[in-house]
Amino acid sequence: KLQDVCTVGGAIEQLQSKGFLVVYTDGSAGILPKIDGIVGCGVYSECGWSISAFLPTNQRQTVNTAELFAAFQALGSTDLRRVAICTDPSYIYGGAMGSPKVRR
């Protein structure tokens, strides 16, 4: 595991040295009594900005929606053309590469 962390850390350093803004995203979901499902997301960048938000209630309240919303927030919060999004779900990667896998 430590080797994996070092590999990822090295990749992030390389991206930053090439002028990429590295952004970290995550989504979450939960059930609240009397409210039902609710999802939110977080976006963080080492340059000092962060975003945390709940998804609008007219959006599907799923973890995948929250993960996508976080990625959109990250991209929409900067005018830089070189942005690297670090996220955990393969759903986001697949969507960016044109082949999202949706669980039903």
C-alpha positions in Angstrom: 0.0 0.0 0.0 2.8 2.5 0.8 4.3 1.8 -2.7 0.9 2.7 -4.2 0.8 5.9 -2.2 4.3 6.8 -3.4 3.4 6.0 -7.0 0.2 8.2 -6.8 2.2 11.0 -5.1 4.8 10.9 -7.8 2.1 11.1 -10.5 0.5 14.1 -8.8 3.9 15.9 -8.5 4.5 15.3 -12.3 1.1 16.7 -13.2 1.7 19.8 -11.0 5.2 20.3 -12.5 3.5 20.4 -16.0 1.1 23.1 -14.9 -1.9 21.1 -14.0 -4.2 22.2 -11.2 -4.8 19.0 -9.2 -8.3 18.8 -7.7 -9.7 16.2 -5.3 -13.4 15.3 -5.4 -15.8 13.0 -3.5 -19.5 12.4 -3.3 -21.6 10.9 -0.5 -25.1 9.8 0.1 -27.2 9.0 3.1 -30.8 8.5 4.3 -32.2 11.1 6.7 -35.4 10.4 8.7 -38.4 12.3 7.3 -36.3 13.6 4.4 -35.3 10.4 2.5 -32.1 10.2 0.4 -29.8 13.2 0.4 -26.4 13.5 -1.3 -23.6 15.9 -1.3 -20.1 16.4 -2.6 -16.8 18.0 -1.8 -14.1 19.5 -3.9 -10.7 20.5 -2.7 -7.6 21.9 -4.3 -4.2 22.4 -2.7 -4.2 26.0 -4.0 -6.6 26.9 -1.3 -10.1 26.6 -2.5 -12.8 24.1 -1.5 -16.4 23.5 -2.2 -19.0 21.5 -0.3 -22.6 21.3 -1.4 -25.7 19.3 -1.3 -27.2 18.4 -4.7 -30.4 20.2 -5.8 -33.5 18.2 -4.9 -34.5 18.0 -8.5 -31.4 15.9 -9.3 -31.3 12.1 -8.8 -30.1 11.5 -5.2 -27.4 8.8 -5.8 -23.8 8.5 -5.0 -22.9 8.5 -8.8 -24.8 11.7 -9.2 -22.9 13.3 -6.3 -19.6 12.1 -7.8 -20.5 13.6 -11.2 -21.7 16.8 -9.6 -18.3 17.1 -7.7 -16.4 16.7 -11.0 -18.5 19.3 -12.7 -18.1 21.7 -9.8 -14.3 21.2 -10.0 -14.2 21.9 -13.7 -16.6 24.8 -13.5 -14.6 26.5 -10.7 -11.5 27.3 -12.7 -10.7 28.8 -16.0 -7.5 26.8 -16.3 -7.4 24.4 -19.2 -5.1 21.9 -17.4 -7.1 20.3 -14.6 -6.4 16.9 -13.2 -9.3 15.5 -11.1 -8.4 12.9 -8.5 -11.5 10.9 -7.6 -12.2 7.4 -6.4 -15.0 6.0 -8.6 -14.3 4.4 -11.9 -17.7 5.8 -12.9 -16.2 9.3 -13.4 -13.2 8.0 -15.3 -15.4 5.8 -17.5 -17.6 8.8 -18.3 -14.7 11.0 -19.2 -13.4 8.3 -21.5 -16.8 7.8 -23.1 -17.8 4.5 -21.5 -19.5 5.0 -18.1 -20.7 1.8 -16.4 -24.0 2.3 -14.7 -25.1 -0.1 -11.9 -28.8 -0.9 -11.9 
